[in-house]
Amino acid sequence: MSLRINDIAPDFTADSTEGKIHFHEWLGDSYAIVFSHPRDFTPVCTTEFGAVAQLAPEFEKRNTKVLGVSVDSVEDHVKWKNDIQKVAGTPANFAIIDDTSLAVAKAYDMLPAEFYLPQEGRSPADSATVRTVFIIGPDKKVRLTMTYPMSVGRNFAEILRALDAVQKTDGAPLATPANWVPGQDVIVALSLDDTAAEERYGALDIRLPYLRFAKDPA
């Protein structure tokens, strides 16, 4: 069964480019972006990991750790990081785990449907992890998931935006509207009446009885 929002993210122990990782312990009181990719030394994956490397300072500012998942070995990851740096112009200073056993890919349901078909006639591509992203909170719960096919590179600017939205609304009676970016107005939850909402967030922009905007409480 696939992981759902608010499920506890499966714990695991795996070797990585930063040494052995015990996931829940490694996460500590941080958020995490956990993302899988089909193979090392492949074109789309190299551009994606380069994009993550370039965004490393942004994730750090948000108290967020990044963890790549691959079916390849740590030795291959270390070699591949040289290619990532050539493309990105900056080192990929985040951990990539060795999931040659597919233990993590299976626990997080990162495999395509074809993986579960009979072995006969199955190609290596059928056993490759699809492009899955999880945002996991400090409480170890899954806050957001995204899944892309192998042929489609992810938009990590959107993943960063989604992380901002998750953190903005985490534990607060707020939601973010479509296409929201930090600094824009947010939606006040209906759990607060107008008086309580104004006391907490200031003047409201009430567009419908159930759609009330307030300034971003940055």
ZAMARGU-4260 file (C-alpha; in steps of 0.2 Angstrom, whole numbers, plus 5000, padded with zeros to 4 digits):
<rodrens>
0) 5000/5000/5000 | 5007/5017/4996 | 5011/5030/5009 | 4997/5042/5013 | 4998/5060/5020
5) 5001/5059/5039 | 5008/5041/5039 | 5024/5039/5049 | 5038/5038/5036 | 5046/5021/5036
10) 5062/5020/5046 | 5077/5012/5038 | 5095/5010/5040 | 5106/5012/5024 | 5123/5015/5018
15) 5125/5032/5010 | 5138/5044/5003 | 5138/5052/5020 | 5140/5036/5030 | 5127/5024/5037
20) 5110/5033/5040 | 5097/5028/5052 | 5083/5038/5045 | 5073/5043/5059 | 5088/5047/5070
25) 5096/5056/5055 | 5080/5067/5053 | 5081/5073/5070 | 5070/5089/5072 | 5072/5094/5054
30) 5061/5092/5039 | 5067/5081/5025 | 5065/5080/5006 | 5067/5062/5001 | 5068/5059/4982
35) 5071/5044/4971 | 5078/5042/4954 | 5080/5028/4942 | 5099/5026/4940 | 5116/5035/4942
40) 5125/5042/4926 | 5108/5045/4917 | 5104/5062/4909 | 5088/5068/4917 | 5094/5062/4935
45) 5110/5072/4933 | 5101/5088/4929 | 5089/5085/4944 | 5103/5081/4956 | 5112/5097/4950
50) 5096/5107/4953 | 5095/5101/4971 | 5114/5105/4973 | 5111/5123/4968 | 5096/5124/4980
55) 5106/5117/4995 | 5107/5134/5004 | 5088/5136/5002 | 5084/5120/5010 | 5097/5123/5024
60) 5088/5140/5028 | 5072/5130/5030 | 5079/5117/5042 | 5077/5104/5029 | 5088/5089/5025
65) 5089/5082/5008 | 5091/5063/5004 | 5093/5055/4987 | 5088/5037/4985 | 5095/5026/4971
70) 5097/5008/4967 | 5115/5010/4963 | 5130/5008/4975 | 5138/5021/4986 | 5154/5019/4976
75) 5144/5024/4960 | 5136/5038/4969 | 5153/5046/4974 | 5159/5044/4956 | 5143/5051/4949
80) 5144/5067/4960 | 5158/5073/4949 | 5147/5073/4934 | 5133/5082/4944 | 5146/5095/4949
85) 5151/5098/4931 | 5133/5101/4926 | 5127/5111/4941 | 5143/5121/4944 | 5142/5117/4963
90) 5145/5101/4973 | 5131/5089/4977 | 5134/5090/4996 | 5119/5079/5001 | 5117/5061/5005
95) 5113/5048/4992 | 5109/5031/4999 | 5113/5014/4992 | 5097/5005/4989 | 5103/4991/4979
100) 5092/4979/4989 | 5076/4990/4984 | 5071/4990/5003 | 5068/5008/5003 | 5060/5009/4986
105) 5048/4995/4992 | 5044/5003/5009 | 5040/5020/5001 | 5032/5012/4985 | 5044/5020/4973
110) 5043/5007/4960 | 5032/5007/4944 | 5017/4995/4942 | 5028/4984/4930 | 5039/4979/4944
115) 5025/4969/4952 | 5021/4960/4936 | 5028/4942/4933 | 5047/4942/4931 | 5047/4934/4914
120) 5049/4947/4901 | 5052/4961/4913 | 5066/4973/4908 | 5078/4983/4920 | 5068/4998/4917
125) 5053/4990/4925 | 5063/4988/4941 | 5069/5006/4941 | 5062/5018/4954 | 5051/5032/4947
130) 5054/5050/4952 | 5045/5051/4969 | 5047/5065/4981 | 5042/5065/4999 | 5042/5080/5011
135) 5043/5073/5029 | 5041/5083/5045 | 5051/5083/5061 | 5037/5072/5068 | 5042/5059/5055
140) 5025/5060/5046 | 5023/5062/5028 | 5017/5079/5024 | 5017/5079/5004 | 5021/5067/4990
145) 5024/5069/4972 | 5027/5056/4958 | 5033/5059/4941 | 5037/5046/4927 | 5055/5042/4923
150) 5054/5053/4907 | 5049/5069/4916 | 5061/5079/4926 | 5055/5087/4942 | 5053/5105/4945
155) 5063/5108/4961 | 5058/5126/4962 | 5040/5119/4964 | 5046/5107/4977 | 5054/5121/4987
160) 5038/5131/4985 | 5028/5117/4991 | 5040/5115/5006 | 5037/5133/5010 | 5018/5130/5010
165) 5019/5115/5021 | 5030/5124/5034 | 5018/5140/5033 | 5003/5130/5037 | 5011/5117/5049
170) 5001/5118/5065 | 4993/5134/5060 | 4974/5137/5056 | 4980/5142/5038 | 4980/5136/5020
175) 4988/5142/5005 | 4979/5146/4989 | 4983/5140/4971 | 5000/5146/4965 | 5004/5154/4982
180) 5022/5159/4985 | 5029/5166/5001 | 5024/5184/5005 | 5007/5182/4996 | 4990/5182/5006
185) 4985/5166/5015 | 4968/5158/5018 | 4962/5158/5036 | 4954/5141/5041 | 4936/5140/5045
190) 4940/5134/5063 | 4942/5152/5067 | 4927/5164/5066 | 4930/5181/5059 | 4933/5189/5076
195) 4946/5176/5081 | 4954/5177/5064 | 4956/5196/5064 | 4963/5195/5082 | 4976/5183/5076
200) 4980/5189/5058 | 4973/5207/5057 | 4961/5213/5044 | 4953/5200/5033 | 4949/5201/5015
205) 4932/5191/5015 | 4928/5186/4997 | 4916/5173/5001 | 4909/5167/5018 | 4921/5152/5017
210) 4935/5161/5008 | 4944/5173/5019 | 4962/5180/5015 | 4974/5187/5028 | 4992/5195/5025
215) 5006/5182/5026 | 5011/5181/5044 | 5029/5180/5039
</rodrens>
